[in-house]
Amino acid sequence: MIEGPYLWLTVAGVLGTGLAAGVFCAFSTFVMRALAALPSAQGVAAMNAINRAAPRPAFMAVFLGTAVVAVAVAVVTFVVWPGEGKAELLLGSALYGFGSFGVTVVANVPRNDALLRLEPGSPEADAYWPVYVREWTRWNHIRMVASAAAAVLYVLALT
């Protein structure tokens, strides 16, 4: 059984990956559908407002803080190498690190930046909006599944 500070680090991993999965789930299951149903000028404007509002301390503490926790869990697992749960801890950390944080950096943020450069209602924005929604949501599904799987793996490591 994982004990002491390592227990609390793993619990922080469960909480952070679970919260991230919830945010990504909300976007995958209803936010993006609602935005896609709007006229493109309104959808682009709304998503741009979301993208400007997202990097605030509350969300960044969850998103980046969980990435730091995932790295710490992986490092401590390599150093301490607990008798039980090591595979789950390492896989959970890798899933969050690459499947959530990494996908955000290489797939979702570049699309957000491209959308932010477009004027809502412009022909370019109207043409890009359906492509953006489809591609961004596809990558978001990956972030959701990776974060949820990481949470499950961290929980399994605790059992």
Secondary structure, DSSP 8 states (H G I E B T S, - for coil): ---HHHHHHHHHHHHHHHHHHHHHHHIIIIIHHHHHHS-HHHHHHHHHHHHHHSSSHHHHHHHHHHHHHHHHHHHHHHHH--SSSHHHHHHHHHIIIIIIIIHIIIIIHHHHHHHHTS-TTSHHHHHHHHHHHHHHHHHHHHHHHHHHHHHHHHHHHH-
